[in-house]
Every structure is written in structure tokens, then in C-alpha cells.
Amino acid sequence: MRAVVIGGGVAGLVAARRLAIHGDEVVLLEASGRLGGRVARAVLGGVAVDVGAESFAVRGGTVRALVDDLGLGPAVREPSGSAWVALADRTVPLPAGGVLGIPSSPAAADVIRAIDGRGAARAYLDRLLPVLKVGRYDRLGPMVRARMGDRVLERLVAPVVQNVYGADPDAVPVDAIAPGLNAEITAAGSLSGAVLRLRAAAPAGSAAHGIEGGVHRLVEALGERLRSLGVDVRTGTPVIGVHPASEGGPFTVTTGREDFEADRVVLAADGAAALELLADAAPTLAAMRRPVPAGTRAVLLLVEDERLDAAPRGTGVLRAEGRADVTATAITHLTAKWPWLAERAGSGRHLLRLAYRGAEPRGDAVVAADAAALLGLDRLRIADRTDAIWADTVPALAPETIAIRAALDRAVLPAGLTVAGSWVAGTGLASVVARAEQAGRPHVP
Ligand SMILES: Cc1cc2nc3c(=O)[nH]c(=O)nc-3n(C[C@H](O)[C@H](O)[C@H](O)COP(=O)(O)OP(=O)(O)OC[C@H]3O[C@@H](n4cnc5c(N)ncnc54)[C@H](O)[C@@H]3O)c2cc1C
């Protein structure tokens, strides 16, 4: 079988590997000049560091199996420490033992530190209120508000859901962001009990792991594996059309330079591009409301400041709405989170990554002030800086994306065409890799 994979992010690389293992003759077409998409590296202060994904969720074991197969298993590392949240009036550790910021023990000291005694008393009502026995909780925000009150939603859940998942808690369906939560609420009789059950069912240790040297090593290893499997990998080759033959049979995949005939196509371009490319093969989708793509900017900083040796804000800080003195949405203290990176950076040198909503430029003064405020310092001096822009990211949990995904699941695509990538799989490498493995298997409906 001839297969064409469109997009050389992790989804495309994984699908191409799977197709080649099954003996297909595979061509991978990547628009940009490099493989990896939102897994990428930069060098700052002489140290290679991830500018995109820097960890992977261990849930399901799919990424770990891939990492092992590529020979990177011995380099897998657990992070050190945990995250904080910058509230309007204070910065506190994100309470331990929660799911999406929803606490499992509303009366725990770290919860009270974030939402005060009154907020904790309201959250505790969750244990006394009856749960839905018929039907399911629909949207996350209204559910948390009804069971645990505004303060849990605004101070704990919203910062996680907005900054980690890029979603609006009031709009996101519970089943899309936390599959299994509804069933656990029914079983446990409360939301906090459900969180406890989900945590108990999760494997011991941290929920996400990294790779010594950086998660970008995964992309390098996948690229090498594809070459050894004989995949024809072409960078700098944007696809401009995917056309199914009217009577079934091969697809024609067009680029500016060359056309490719294929019995199977895996469309693993990121969402905005994928939706354009689906117009001919899936006109039903073209007529649906499109999600609004978002731009983000990641700013990586090297700072030489011994005050950071003690990791004053753990692995980093998520900003809650209402924290007016900061414009970044989050900061990751990379050298605190990954001890191997601290060793490479050297004593007193720290790598930080700030996240901004919107791709527009941010000056050094703004970035330094944001980093200092989030880390609880009076000021910081930037020794080196590099930025990465992620344009046109389709939010995986926007209502429009969820509707398009449901249409895809109802098989509106011609046989032989499969869609992969974070916009259909869900954000994060665990979801992306699992779906791409499926997309690369034979006879996918
Ligand atoms: C700053 C940041 C931090 C993150 N941190 C984490 C993390 O710690 N853990 C985690 O699990 N996830 C994280 N993520 C999310 C994770 O990186 C993504 O979910 C994942 O990498 C998406 O992979 P993908 O292959 O679906 O898409 P992409 O990586 O976007 O790849 C799509 C590829 O398709 C190509 N393409 C587009 N149009 C065309 C076309 N017409 N023809 C050919 N090619 C085309 C693009 O150039 C791109 O290379 C992070 C994301 C960002 C931006």
C-alpha cells in the first residue's frame, strides 16, 4: 500500500512509523524546514532545552512504550517538586492530590491556604449534597461551582484548565476534559470523593515524566527510525490539497511541486491547516463552525541568580485571572523541575519559560518583571533569551472542535483517510501518540 502522512509533528512521525512497520510504502510531507512541530529545541547559555513540550503524561503507557522502543527508556526522568498558583492576593502551592485543580480533601491545609476557611467550608458541602443519579454533569465550571463553590472554581480549577488545557471551564464538557469523572461521582457520591478515586486508580509517582536531554530527543529518534524503515521524509513540502478519487481508489495529495498518489492518507497537520485540507474530502466538515485558532508565545530565559537555587515557587506558577500585575499566563522553572537540566546549566544559572497568550512581541522589561513577580522576587536580570511562537493552534477543547471531532467519529471521511494530531486527539503527547498509533494501523474505519 502507498501511504502519505501529512505533517511531521509527533502525530505524523508516530503514524508514519506505524505504517512503515506494517509494510506500507510511506512518504511523510512536512511543511516547515524541520520535524517535530510543537516539540522543539533551542540552545540557551550553551544548554539544549525544550521550547515546546517538555514532559509526557504517563497515563495509558503509550508514550513510554514508544520511548522504550526508540531506546530512550534509560533517559526517562521524574520531575522534582510541584506547581504554585498566583492568585490576585497571594501566591500559594497548588494543593496536592487534586484533579484539574479540584481538591480531593476540601479541608486540607493547602486548600485552606488557597481559598481560606470560608471557601473550604463551602467546598466541604460537596460531601453533603446529593449527586445526580440520573444523567451526567455537563460543563465543568457549573459543576464545580454548584458542588464546591466559586472559590474552588476561580482560584484552583480555572488556572489549571485555562493555562494547561487552553480551555474555558464554563464551556468545556466534563466528559471531554475529564473522561471517567462523571462515573466516579456517581460511584463516590461526591466530587471530592470522585477525585480521590481517580487519584487512587492512577499509577504511583508523578503523572508526567521527562527525558534527560529534552523531550525533543524523541523527535530526533523518530526521525532516525523513519529513515531506517525506509520512509521518504520530505521537509519544506507543504501540502495544498487532498483529493479522493470520485469512484473510491487512490487519493491525490498535491504540493506546489509534486503530486502523490496514495491508497491511504494520514492527515496529521495541526488543526487550522487540517481543516483547510479536509474541505474536498469531507465537505460536511467544511460547512461546520470552525474553532478560533489561538497564538501563543513561549519566552525562554537564562538568568544568573542564586536566589532561585532554592526553587522558591517549585516547578513554576500558573496565573489566576485577576492577578493584575502579571501579563504572562504561566512560568515554568525548568532547572528546578528537571535536576539533570540544573546540572547542565551549572551552579546559580537558571532556565525559565514564560507562556503568553497571543503571539505579539513582549519586551525584555515586561518579561523580566513578569518572571520576577511570579517567582516572588523584586527584580530579575535576563542573561539570555529566546522566543518561540506557536501560531494558529486550534484549541482541542473548544466546543466547535469537539463538534467537528464528533462528526469525524461518525465517519464522514472517505475510507483510507484518517485524521491524527492534537486537535482531534486532545492536547498533550499521551493523547497525540495514542491516536496516531491508531491512525497508522491497517483498516482504521
Ligand atoms: C509551549 C508548549 C508546551 C507544551 N508542553 C507540553 C508538555 O509538557 N507535555 C505534553 O504532553 N504536551 C505539551 N504540549 C502540547 C504538545 O506539544 C502537542 O500536543 C503535540 O506536540 C502536538 O503534536 P501534533 O503532531 O499533533 O501537532 P504539531 O506538533 O503542531 O505538528 C503538526 C505539523 O504539521 C505541519 N503542517 C501544518 N500544515 C501542513 C501542511 N499543509 N503540509 C504539511 N505539513 C503541515 C506543521 O508544520 C507541524 O510540523 C505543549 C505545547 C506547547 C506549544
The ligand as an ORCA input file, in Angstrom:
! r2SCAN-3c Opt
* xyz 0 1
  C       4.811     25.666     24.637
  C       4.167     24.305     24.640
  C       4.402     23.445     25.683
  C       3.832     22.167     25.703
  N       4.111     21.343     26.736
  C       3.650     20.076     26.718
  C       4.080     19.141     27.685
  O       4.905     19.455     28.562
  N       3.568     17.881     27.636
  C       2.719     17.482     26.626
  O       2.313     16.312     26.605
  N       2.323     18.346     25.671
  C       2.772     19.624     25.691
  N       2.419     20.493     24.699
  C       1.490     20.017     23.644
  C       2.215     19.130     22.629
  O       3.424     19.739     22.254
  C       1.330     18.937     21.426
  O       0.062     18.411     21.835
  C       1.922     17.993     20.369
  O       3.294     18.219     20.163
  C       1.153     18.170     19.085
  O       1.664     17.319     18.092
  P       0.966     17.239     16.674
  O       1.798     16.332     15.838
  O      -0.464     16.920     16.849
  O       0.977     18.724     16.089
  P       2.186     19.673     15.710
  O       3.328     19.432     16.610
  O       1.619     21.045     15.629
  O       2.613     19.179     14.267
  C       1.884     19.485     13.111
  C       2.860     19.560     11.950
  O       2.119     19.687     10.731
  C       2.834     20.556      9.891
  N       1.929     21.084      8.867
  C       0.963     22.032      9.009
  N       0.361     22.254      7.831
  C       0.937     21.429      6.921
  C       0.735     21.201      5.534
  N      -0.192     21.878      4.823
  N       1.524     20.296      4.908
  C       2.465     19.606      5.591
  N       2.705     19.792      6.917
  C       1.932     20.687      7.577
  C       3.364     21.621     10.843
  O       4.435     22.342     10.265
  C       3.787     20.763     12.032
  O       5.128     20.345     11.942
  C       2.975     21.760     24.653
  C       2.727     22.642     23.591
  C       3.315     23.884     23.572
  C       3.058     24.807     22.403
*
